[in-house]
Amino acid sequence: MTDNEEPILTREATLTVQSPLIKLKRWQWWLLVGINIFFLVAGQSAAVLLGRFYYDQGGNSKWMATLVQTAAFPILYMPLFLLSSSRESSSPSTSNAVLALIYFLLGAMIAGDNLLYSVGLSYLSASTYSLLCATQLAFNAVFSYFINSQKFTALIFNSVIALSLSAALIAVNDDSGEPSGVSKWHYIVGFISTIGASALYSLLLSLMQFSFEKVLKRETFSVVLEMQIYTSLVATVVSVVGLFASGDWNTLPVEMANFQKGRVSYVMTLVWTAVTWQVCSVGVVGLIFVVSSLFSNVISTVALAVSPIAAVIVFHDKMNGVKVIAMLMAIWGFASYIYQNYLDDSKVRKTLSDGDQTHNDSFC
């Protein structure tokens, strides 16, 4: 085997031998990873800014903001159909009833998570919101430890502490530069909602990983995409029900008429918010398939570090000293998390290399 043909999958096999990734050269694999990282970072950053723009210009419906986060899920059928020749059944040993139950429960949780994010973004500036969302890595470490049996190392513990302190700094920051008209009570509601959403998002990722490993017992591209599509379908249905049940539907015509940038801008803001969230979802799904769900969450946190900078440029958010320190602590926590994953990956590579050497020696 030449250097260019060196295997690029080093994590424990959850991909079948029929996976097209097996045939990729290393540079092709890194290109695929890079494209998915771009989709995730660009999509998430743009979606957060558009969501903040929606509220700044007169949008007020939390359920509409929740709906657009999953409503464009049919876009995901395109990559599914393009790769239909390599599709496999989700899991021969998993009944349709079990799959439906998994999709329903996860989809309902996604809808609740999106609602919490919508409430948080409506009461917080885009920079504060993004910094608080970085706590999802700390929550991910805790849930992965209890649900996915991930080791809780010193570096992971350091990451949890740094991200927790980062969120605490934001919480006690009185000079936060939040949107005008936001009361102290609404700020507290936004803070708690965003922290809750980050925790629920991390729980969702751990439950998805658990579903792949223990129930579906397979993590092919089709299985990952189907989970994303059908859970988004459930979340969209729940959001539509919430939109009508809450009465928000009746206020949408007035909201559109009073939107400061006009009716066309109102519609385009919602459309592009929906599209950018799905672009982000493609990146999330792609990284879960190409690398792992944990790596996908880490890159999602990188995108959260980009959003505050973009918010300062686009919305002129106030970036005071406390926020800068909070951002640096979040980056510190993120770096600790990345380094731990680097060490884990190096250990896996060494184990596989030693195994291959032992296998070759046995034929000598």
N, C-alpha and C positions, 0 to 999 in steps of 0.2 A: 504494500500500500504506500503510495507516495505522500509527500507532505500535503499536497493540495487535496488529497482524498481522505485526509484524517477525519475520523468521525467527530461530529460537532455536538452530539447529544451526550452529555455526561451525567445528567440527573437520572435517578432510578426510572426504569422504563415504565412509562404510562402510555407511551405511543406504540402503536402496533408496528410490525415490521413492514407493513404496506405503506407507512407514512411517507409522503413525498420528501419530507425533511431529511430522511436517511440518504437521499441521493444528492443533497446539496453540498457544494464545497464550502470551506470555511468562510471565504469572502462573500459568497452568496448568502450564507446564513446571517452574517453580520449586516449585510445590506438589508435583509428582511427585518432584522431586529431594529435597525435604524429607521426604516420606513414606519414601522409600528410605533416606535417611540415618538416620531414626529406627529403621527396622527393623534396619539394620546395627549401629548403636551399642547399642540396647537389647538386641538378640538376642545380640551378642557379649559384652557385659558380663554379662548374666544367665547365659549359658552358661559363662563362666569362673568365676563365683561358684558355680554349681551343681556344676561339676567339682571345685572345691576343697572344697565341702561333702561331696561323695561320698567323697573321701579322708579328710577330717577325721572323718567318722562311721563309718569302718571299712571303706570300699570299698578294694579293693587290686588289682583286675584291670585291668591296663593295656590289654588287648585289649577289654574291655567299654567302657572309657572311650573307646577308639578307635572302636569300632563305633557308639556313639550319636552320633558327630559327623556321620555320613552316613546312618544307618539310616532316618531320617524323610524321605528324599528323595521318596517318593510324594506328599508334600504339594505339591511343585512341579508336579505334573500339573494341579492346580486352575487356576492362572493360565494354563497352557498350553491347557487345554480351554476356559476362559472366552474366550480370544482365538483360538479355533480358526478363526474366520471370516477372520482375517487371516494365518493361517499359510501359509508357503511351504515348498517343499522346501529342505533344508539347503543344497545346492549342486549344480546340475545336472551340473557338471563333475567332482564328487568321487564316486568309487566308494564303495560300501558297505564294501568291504574296507579302503580307506584310512581311512574314518570309524571303523570298528571298531578299527583299529590305534591311531588317535589316542586314542579313548576308553579303550582298554585301558591304554596306556602312561601317560596322564595319571591315570587312575583308580588304577593301582598306585602312582604317585608320591604321590597324595593320601592313600592308606592309610598309606604310610610316613611322610608328613608328620604325619598325625594321631597316629600312634603316638609319634613324637618329642615332639609337644606333650603327649601324655598322660603320658609319662615325666617331662617337665619339670615339669608341674603337680603331679605326685605328690610331688616332692621340694622344691618351692619354694612360698613363700607366693604368694597371688594377686597381691599388689602387685609383688613381685620378678619374677614370671613376666611380668606385663603390661609392665613397664619393659623387660625383655630383648626381648620381642616387638617393641618399637618399632624394633629394628634392621632390621626387614624393609624399611623405606624405604631404608636405606643399601644393602642387598643389591639392592633393586629398581633403584636407580640404576645399579649396576654391570652387572646382567644386561640392563637395558634398553639400555645403551650398546653391549654386544657383540651382543645378539640382535635388538633392535628399532631399532638405529641412533639412539638418543636422544642428544642433545648433552649433554656433560658440562661444564656451566657452573660458574662460581665459586660460585654459590649452591648448586648440587647438591653440589659438593665440600665446601662448608661444612656442608651437611646430613649428609653421610657422616661427616665428622670429629666433629661434635657427637653424633650417635647412637652412634658407636663409643666415644667417651669416656664417654658415659652408661652403656653396657654394661660398660665397664672399671671404672667406679666401683662398680657392683653386684658385679662379680667380686671386687674386693679388700675388700669390706665385710664385716668380721668380725662386726659387731653387726647382723646382717640380720633378726633376728626370724623365722627360718624355722620351719616346723611342728615341734612337739616330736618327738623320736625320730629326727630326720634327722641322719645322720652327716655329717662333712665330705666323705667320699667320695661319698655320695649327693647332697650339695649340688653337687659338681663335675659329677656325671653329669647332674643336672637342669639345670645351667647350660649345659653343652655341648649337651644335647638340645634345649633351647629355642632356642639360637643356631642350631643346625643346622636346626631346624624353620622358623625365620624365613627362613633362606637358601633352603631348599627351597620354601617358600611363594612367595617372590619369583620364584624360577626358574619355578614353575608358572604364575604370572600372565604372565610374559614369553613362555613357550611357548604359552599360550592365545592371547595377542595375536598371536603369530607364526602360529598355526594359522588364526586368523580372517583375517589379512591375506594370507598366502601360500598357504594350502591351501583353506580354505572360501571365502575371498574375499568374505565377506559377514558382517555383524554385525547381523542382524535379531533381534527378540525371540525368535522361535522357535528360531533357531540357538543363541543364547546359553543359553536355557533347556534345550534338548536336550543341549548339552554338559555343563551342570551336572547334569542328571538321570542321563545315562548314565555319566559319570565317577564320580558318587556310587554308582551301582549297582555298578560294578566295585570301588570302594573298599570298599563294604559286603560284597561277596562275599569279598574278600581278608581283611577283618577277621574275618568268620565263620570262615574257614579258619584264621586265626591263633588265634582263640579256642579252637577244638577242638584244633589241633596243639600248642598250648602247654600244654594241660591245664587252662587257666583255667576251662573249662566245668565241670569237676568240683568246683571250689571255690565256685561261685556260690551253691548252696543254703546252705552254711555262712556265706558272706559275707552273704547276705540275713538269716539267722537272727541273726547277731551285729551287724547294723547298729544303731547306738545309738538311732536314732529309730524303729526298728521296720520290719517287712516292708513295710507300705504306703508308708511314707516312702521306703524303698529303691527300690521300683518307680516311685513318682512322681518321684523325683529323676532316675532314668534317662530316664523318658518326657519330662519337661520339659526335660532337657538336650538330648535329641534334637530336640524341637520348637524350642527357642530357637536351636539351631545352624542349623536350616532357615529360621527367621525371619531370621537373620543372612544366610543364603545368598540369600534373596529380595532383601534389600537390596543384597548384593554384585552379584547378577545385574542387578537393576534399574539400579544406577548404571553398570555396564558398558554397558548398553543405552542409557540416557538421556544419559550423559556419555562416560565412557571407563573402561577397566580401570585406568589409572593413577590417576584420580580416586577410583575405588573403593578402591584400596589406601591412598590418603592418608586417606580417611575411616575406614578400618579402623584406621589408626594413631591417629586421634582417639579411637576407642573404647578403645584401649589406655591412653590417658591418663585415661579415666573409670574404668577398672577399679581402679587403685590406690586412688582416693578411695573408691569403693564398698567395697573390701576393708577399708579402715580402719574404715568405718562398720559393716559387717556382721560381719566376723570380728575386728575390733579388731587388725588387722595393725600391727606396729610401724613407724611412719614416722619414721625417724631423719633426722639432717641429711644424711647421704650420699644417702639415697633422695630427699630433697627436691631436692638439687642435681642428681641424676641425672634427675629428672623435669623440672626446669627446662631442662636441656641437651637432653632429648628434645623438649620443646616448641619450643626454639630451632631444633633441626634440622628439626622439622616445619614451623615457620613459614617457614624458608628454602626448603623444598621447595614449599610453597604459593605463596610469592611468585614463584618461578621459573615455576610453572604459570600464574600470573596474567599474568606478562609474555608468556609464550608465547601465551596466549589473546588478549591485547590485540594482539599482532602479527598473529595470524590474522585477527582482526576488521578490523584496518586494511587488510590485504591484500585481503580480500573487499570492503571498502568502496571501496577504490581501483579494484578490478576492475569493480565495478558502475558507478562514476562514468565510467570509461573506456568501458564498454559503452554508457552513456546518451549520452555525448558523440559517439559514432560515429553516432548517429541524428539528431544535431542538424544 
